[in-house]
Amino acid sequence: MANESELSPDDSNSSDDYDYLMPFEEIHYEGPDRSIVLGSLFIILIIVGVVTNVLGLASLVHFRMWLKHEGYVYLVAIFAANVGILLFDSTTFCITHWNFGEYPPDSSEFMCRVWHFLMTIHFVTGWLSVALLLNVYLREHLTQRRRCGCPIFAVKYCTLFASKIVVGIIFGVVFILGLPYLGLFGLNYYAYGTYCSPQGPLHVYVVLYWVECGLMWALPFLLFLPVILLLTLCMSRDGNQFGFSGIEERSLGAEQFRTVAVTLSSTNLFSYFLVGFVFLATALDGFVSVVLETAIAFSIGFQPVFCFVILKEFRIEVLRKLRELGCCKCLPQICWPSGDERRIRLQDLEENAEQE
């Protein structure tokens, strides 16, 4: 090809100058940590994590759980982001570390640009966790006799419409920040193949990368999320409920949803602190980076399982659907383990009989 340059891997102007900016790319180790066992375990975690998040996302959408609590909108967004993180970021680490197949961005100019654009999905999790926890925190102020700094804002924020707007803004900001990657990245051609790397001036990519890290990582994970998480955990549980914009009518599972919000926010905070350690460990010890990235994939992949276990309303809807499909007839005790759930089922049957 006319634009190919016969460069060797040892050339000083190669794209390896960018390696310190991309902690998950082109990481090669010759030590014993490059084992098939660790690689296979990591691939299994990615597959299981993608499946669980897709099932959790589909279940929330199918049962329209956000009609019972607007916070489910944030859960839908978090599960969708988890799928993208596992498919692009975790897969990138897996392929470049163990050389499992060809790295997709190196296959074509289109994949090079689009893949790095899609990898920016990992920037969305921080603000989604902040928005979810803020919803729970403000809701508890509205449903109990507590003073709130701005009650009008709290009332507006704790609505289904506002939740959709907030999620749309977060994804919109990440989309805008990711657009420059479509023009910055491109293929470099060598005698031994192609390599996807940033093109053009180095300072443009450096500024963009650190703006993203500061705005979408440092602010939520180092400032807002720890503060709101601490305030939520320290909040007293006493207080009488009172009528305020009808919010108390939708607060039947508020305590369970509070537990889910704290659990997911804590796991996301833990995971993204590990990302920083991975960034450092890739330059120090390959085995450490594998262990940390495996912990990240595990914490992200099993978040829907935590929600299924904690959220009773969500669990009942899923088990009810399985029972209707005939999946639980052989295991009735597992599908309906408590008397409360059986009473809810009986009430539904009585309501249907009255309507007929």
N, C-alpha and C positions, 0 to 999 in steps of 0.2 A: 504493500500500500504506500501511497505517496507521503502520507503523514506519519509513517512509522519511522522511528529513530532507533538505530542500532546501538542501544545503550546496554550497559552491563549492570548487574546489581551493585557493583562497587562504585558507580559514578556518584560524585559528591552532590550533584543536583537532582538526585532521585527523590521520589516522593516519600522516602523514609524519614525526611525531615519533619513530617507531620505526625510521626508515630506517637510522640509524647502527648498529642492532643486527643487521640482516639484510643481509650484504654481497652476497648474490646476488639480491636482490629489488628490483624497480622501479628498475633501473639504466638510465638513459636518457642517451645521448650524441648530440650533434648533429654531431660531428666526422666526419672521413673514415673512421674505423675502422668505422663502421656500413656495411660493404660486404657485398654478396651473396657475394663470394668467401670471405671469412672465415667468414660464417655458414654457407655450404654446407660448407666444410671441417670446421667444428665439428660439424655434423649428421652428416657421414660418419663422423667419429671416434666419435661416440656410437653410431651404428648398428653399426659394425664392433666396437667395444668390447663392446657388449651381446651380439652374436653370438658373439664369441670366448669370452667368459666363460660364456655359456650352454652352448656346446659343450664347453668344458673341464669345467664342472660336471657335465654329463650324462655325459661320458666317465669321470670319476672315480667317479661313482655306479654306472655300468653295469659297470665292471670291478672295482668294490669294492677300489680300490687301498689303502684303509686296512688291509686284511688283511696287506699286505706291510710297511707302515710306518704307525704311528699318526699320524704328522705329516700324512698326507693328509687327515685330518679337518679340520685347520686350513686346508688349501688349499681344501677344499669350502666352508667358511664364508667364506673371503676372496673366492672367486669369486662366491658368492651376494651378499655385501655389495657387491662391485664392480658387479653388475647393478643393485642398488638405487640406488647412488650415481649411476650414469650415467643411470638412468631418471628420477630425481627431482631430485637436486641439479644435475647438469650440464644437464638439460633446463630447469630453472628459470632458470639463467643464460642459456641460449640464447634462451628465449622472451622474457624481460624485457629482454634487451639489444638484440635485433634485432626484437622485436615480431612473431615468426613465429607468427601465430595468437593465439587467446585464451589467457590465462593460466589453466590449469585451476582453481586455487583460487578464482578470481573468478567461476566459473560457478554455484556453489551453496554453501549452508552446509555440506553434507556433504563436498564436495571440499575446502573451505577447511580444515576440521578434520583430515580424514584425510591430505591431502597433506602438511601440516606435521608430522603424526605420523610419516609414512613418511620424511620428509627426515632424521629423526634417525638413519637407518641409517649416515650417514657417521661417527657417533661410534664405531662398532664396530671399525673397521679397526685402530686403534692397539693395543688390547689383544689382538686376534687376532695381530698381528705379534709382540708381546711373547711371547705364549704359544707361538707356533711357534718362535721363536728360542730360548726357554728349553728347549723340548723337545730341540732339536738340541744345545744346550750341555750339558744333563744327560746326554743319551745318550752323548756322547763321553766324559764322565767315567766312565760305567758300562762302556763297551766298551774302555777303555784303563786302564792302571795309574795312576790319578790319585786323589788324595784329594778327597772331596766333603764339603762342610759337613754335609749331612744325607743320607746314602746311602739311608735308608729312604724319605724324601720323593722322592728321585730315582727310585727303583724304582717307587714308586706312581704318580708323575707320567708316566713313560714307558710308559704302557699305553693300550690302545684305550679302555677304559672311562673312565679319567681324562680323556682328550682330549675325549670326548663331554661329560663333565660340565663341563669348563672352557668349552667352546664354548657350552653351554647357559646357564651362569652369565653369560657376557659378553652374550649376546643378551637374557637376562632382565633384566639391569641396564639396558640400552638401552631395552628395552620399557617398563620402569617409569618411567624418566626421560622417555620420550616421551608417556606417558599424559596429563599435564597439558595438553599441546597440544590435546587433543581438547576441552577446556573453555575454554582461554584464547583460541583464535582464533575469529573469526566475521566475517561480512560487514558492511561499512559501506555504506550506500545513499546515493548521491549523485544529483543530477539527471542526470548524464552516464553513470551506470552504478553498478557495485558494485566494492568493493575489499576484499580479504581482509587482515585485520590483527589484532593482539592486542586483546582486549577487557578491560575491567576495569582494576584498578590497574596502573600502569606498573611499580612496584617488584617485583611478583610475577613478571612476565615477566623483568625484569632479573636477579633473583636466580636463577631457574631457568636462564636462558641461561648465566650465568657459572659456575654449579655444574656444568653439563654440560661447558663448555669446560675447567674446571679438572680435573674428574675423568676425563673421557674423551679429552681432547686433551693438556693440559699434562703430566699425570702420565706417560702412555705415551710421548709423542713428545719431551718435554724431559728426562725423567729415566730411565725404565726402558729404553726401546728403545735410545738411544745407548750406555748402559752395557753392556747385554748384547751389542749388536752389536760394540762394541769388544773385549769379552772373547772373543767367538767368533772374531773376526778375528785376535786376538793369540795364540790358543791354539796350542800346538805340536802338530804332527801326528805326532810319534814316540810310541812306546809300544806295548806288546804287548797284544793282546786277551786277555781272560780270561772265563771263564764266570760270569755274574751274572744269575740269573733268566731265562736263555735269551735275553737281549737280543742277544747277538752273533749268534744265528742269523738275526735279522731285520735285520742291518746290512750286507747286501751292497751296497746303494746309498746308504750313509750319507754318503759324500763328495759324491755328486751332490745328495742332499737338503740337505746343509749348504750347498752352493752356491745352491740354490734359495731356502732360507730367508734367506740373506744378501742375495740379489738382491731378493726381494720386500720384505724389511724395509727395505732401502736405498731402493727406489723409493717405498714408502709414506712413509718418513720425508721423502724429498725432496718428494713430492707435498704433504704436509700442511704443510711449511714454506712451500711455494708458496701454500697457502690463506691463510696469514697475510699474505703479500705481496699477494694478491688483495684481501684486506680493506682494506689500505692503498691499493692502486692504484686501487680503484673511486672513491676520493675525489680522486685525483690525475690519472690519465690513463686514459681508456677503452681505448686501444689496448694499454697495458701489461696491463690486466686480461684482455683477450681472449687475448693471447699466453700469459700464465701459466695461465689456465684451459684453454687448448688443450693445454699441456704436461701438465697434470694428467690430462685425459681420455686423452691418448696413453699416459701411464705406467700408468694403471689398466687401460685397454682391452687392452693387449698383455701383461699378466702371464701369461695362459695360454700364450701363444706362447713366453715364456721357459721355462716349465715343460716344454713339449713338447720344446724343443730340448735342455734340460739333463738331464731325467730320462729315462734310457735305458729303464727298465722301463715307464714310462708310454708312451713313444714306441713301443716294441715292441708293446704291447697295442693301441694305436690303429691302427698299420699292419697288424697281423695281422687286425684286424676289417675294415679296408678291403680287404685281400686276399681275405678270405672273401666279402665282398660283391661282389667282382669289380671294385672301383674302381681297382686298381693293376696290373692285368694288362698294361696298355699301357706302364707305367713301372716295371718290376721293379727297376731299379737305384735308383730313388728310394725305393721301399718297403723294400728290403732292401740298404742301402748298405754294410754291413760284414760281415765273415766271422763275427764273434761272433754277430750276429743270425741269420745263416743256420744256425750250429751250434745255437743255441737252438731254432730251428724244427725242425731235424733231430732233436734230442733229444725234442721233443714228439711227433713222428711215431713215433719208436721206442717211446716209452712207451705210446702208444695202440695200437701193433701188439702189444706184449707183453700188454697188458690184454685184447685180443681173443683 
